[in-house]
Amino acid sequence: MADLKILKNQYLEHLEIEKNRSPKTLENYSRYLDRFLQFSKISKPEDIGEELIRQYRLYLNRLNSPRTGNLRKVTQNYHIIALRGFLKYLAKRGVKSVSAEKIDLGRAEDRHITFLDGRELERLLDAPEGNSLTALRDRALLRMLFSTGMRVSELCSVNRDDIDLKRGELSVLGKGRKIRLVFLSEEAREHLKKYLDRRTDADGALFIRVPKRGFGKSSDLRLTPRSVQRAVEKYAKMAGIVGKHVSPHSLRHSFATNLLRNGADIRSVQALLGHSSVTTTQIYTHVTDQQLREVHKRFHGQGDKK
């Protein structure tokens, strides 16, 4: 019988080849499973038992780093999801171990959603000033994030040739390697065209860094998610948005809440966001509670009045 390290590597290969998981997912699962193996100090799959997993969950909950502090509940659950997936894989191969069905996920804390109201959003989108290539890029970038609801990693992976400006749409490779169609607003299309018309480089990436000394023989200019995050934070400060941590994901949240507040059904929002489950999309519905209050106030009990 192969030991757990070999089985772990085979499981990751299974995720890569048969499940078509992304490199980032493989990296995360490898790290989560390595943490379990380091904690358990076992080498045989039959040694994985319910008591060991209970102790491991206590370990995760009490784990504390001077740099990052305690692990968030959602991060702890990611570790357990990876372990359950590994155990299901072992069962499928007929390898004796504890059943994955005996492991429940912990209750995660409610997610805090940061989204922008209309005035904040307008100020943020207009924050990049001037006609430099950087300003043109950032105005297009911000509007594209809000117009499409894309994740920052998805945005950074887009190439120039991926976009159909005439139709105002593009296909995005999202989580789980799933492709979905997203749409550009008229304003986003106009700013993208201005930005692309100014480009003189040959890089295929849609959003690139702009070298201070010109393009020359520069290669691999594609913006990273961290670069986009820093840009959004900078423009949020310039826009005078205080009391909120504004990130690229805040624009994704704003996209979803804007759709729901304007009457979009939750299944359509789910599809536009690329959520595999509508349960994930439902985190946005609480922001429309004020609208429900107004509906209740206007219509409840009207037939009882004399």
C-alpha positions, 0 to 999 in steps of 0.5 A, a space after each residue: 500500500 502506498 504511503 500518504 505522501 504518494 497518495 496525496 501526489 496522485 490525488 493532486 494529479 487526479 485533480 489536475 487531469 480528470 477534474 481540470 482544477 486550476 494551478 492555484 487550486 492545486 497549490 492550495 490543496 497541496 499546502 492544506 494537505 501537507 499541513 495535515 500530514 505534518 500535524 498527524 505524523 502518520 504515513 498509512 491512510 488507515 491511520 486517519 480516524 475521526 479522533 485524529 481529525 477532531 484533534 486536527 481541527 482543534 489545532 487549526 482553530 488554535 493555530 496562531 501566527 505573529 504575522 497573520 494571527 488566527 486562521 479565519 473560520 473560512 480558511 479552516 474550512 478550506 483545509 477540511 474541504 481539501 481533506 474530505 476531497 482526498 478521503 473521497 478519492 481514497 474511497 473511490 480507489 478502494 483505499 481503506 480510511 475514514 469516511 469523508 461523510 463523517 466530517 462536517 464543516 464548521 460554521 463559518 462566520 458571516 461574510 462582510 461585504 464591502 460595496 459602494 453607493 452610487 456617489 462613491 462609485 462615481 467618484 472612484 471611477 472618475 478618480 484617474 485624471 489626465 490623458 496619460 496611458 496609465 490614466 487611460 488604462 486605469 479608467 478603463 480597468 475600473 469601469 471594466 471591473 464594475 461593468 463585468 463583475 469579474 474577479 481580479 484574477 480573471 481581469 488580469 488574465 484577459 488578452 486584447 484579442 479576447 474582447 469583442 468591443 463591437 458586441 461589448 462582450 468577452 468570455 472569461 475563464 473563471 473558477 473551476 476552469 468554467 467559461 462564462 460570458 460577461 458584458 461591457 457597458 457602453 461607458 466601459 467600451 468607450 474607455 477601453 477603446 481610448 486606452 487600446 488606441 493609445 497602446 504602441 506595444 506588442 504585448 498581448 495582455 489587455 492590462 499592462 504596466 507602463 514602463 517609465 522609460 518607454 516600452 523598448 524591448 520590455 516583455 511580460 508587461 501583464 498587470 498582476 492582481 496585486 498591482 490592480 489591488 494597489 491601484 484600486 486602493 490608491 484611487 479609493 483614497 483619492 476619491 475620498 472614500 473613508 471607513 471602507 476597505 475598497 478592493 477590486 472585489 468591492 467592485 464585484 460586490 457593487 456590480 452584484 448589489 446594483 443588479 439586484 437592487 435594479 430588479 435582476 433575479 438572483 439566478 441571472 446574477 449567479 450566472 454573471 458572477 460565475 458562482 457554481 451555487 446560488 447559495 454563494 450568490 445569496 450573500 448579496 440579498 441582504 443588501 436589498 432588505 431596505 427595498 423589501 422594507 419599503 415594499 412591506 410598508 407600501 403594500 402590507 395590510 392595505 386591504 384591511 384599511 377602511 
